[in-house]
């Protein structure tokens, strides 16, 4: 019954949000950003409870990093809302207007999706990002976070709802489903009467469960088995710096490098120094038979390693004899998220960009840039790895749809 009430409240708030003007939305986003920073003590206290339970449950270091909030990360959440306030509002944008022979003017206009449901795991910053993106685009959002971050999510949502209430805005523009049971999650996936689109954000198991069980249209955000291919012509120091950044700058995120593919012609120059630098970062290296002798401290890779998203200080290493073999390997094992080539060859770079099937494909840069902030979108709702509606970092436009608008002057169809 509680779930149905949440759905009804969301639908009731939708007409208000649909009509809310840009200036007012921006004012509210700035006030909510201020509310987050002012409420940081309560949010951090709540997060400490989640962190303590995570450690007790043996959560990995990478997942603990995703769960942890700090003053800097709360400020980052607030800054995300400020950036959204500064961005152009896509709602109401007219996408072309053409005159038909009968005089009708036909165009398309961006409008909100309506009620957006988001199911996600231990990333409390997603709570604020999702609210900001949905609020800016005139959408209502229903959040279903995981049990690992329940206290953090409750504190953040409470802070945002209090701010909306004080500003005479329907606080049900954001709601949190606090029951974290599997049964409630399953029931939420069936609420197509109240929810217009469902976005899962988390591990492969969660995403697969939502895609397979939801009666609500789903925008699939994918896991990140991201590869870096070091071509034979690559600059060694550039390659090492990019790999270290992509693997170790933050291991528990979907755009971290999990798999390294190395051209056989450069392995003897690259791997000894790279493995030394990776060992300094405590990275475990799982290598194939050609790479293993050059990787001090490495262990043999299994077939399962090529398709793994580790979210940990682990890297698989595969050697190939050509760019074609590298592309074939990546397309076989990747999750269509982010892939990179390190090369000095224009032809190989072009070939890689054209033939690798992924939402984001890089030449001579870290996969860690696949992010709404880095792409200039402000906060993001996730990285879509599917091909319909949106693909890649999902910013404001991804949370809109269009409707046709037609101007006439008395036309009737003969």
Beta strands, then each sheet from edge to edge (+ up, - down):
strand 1: 94-99
strand 2: 105-112
strand 3: 115-120
strand 4: 140-144
strand 5: 174-176
strand 6: 197-201
strand 7: 218-220
strand 8: 226-230
strand 9: 257-263
strand 10: 284-287
strand 11: 299-300
strand 12: 314-320
strand 13: 338-342
strand 14: 360-363
strand 15: 383-384
strand 16: 392-393
strand 17: 400-407
sheet 1: 1+ 2- 17+
sheet 2: 5+ 4+ 3+ 6+ 7+
sheet 3: 11+ 10+ 12+ 9+ 8+ 13+ 14+
sheet 4: 15+ 16-
end
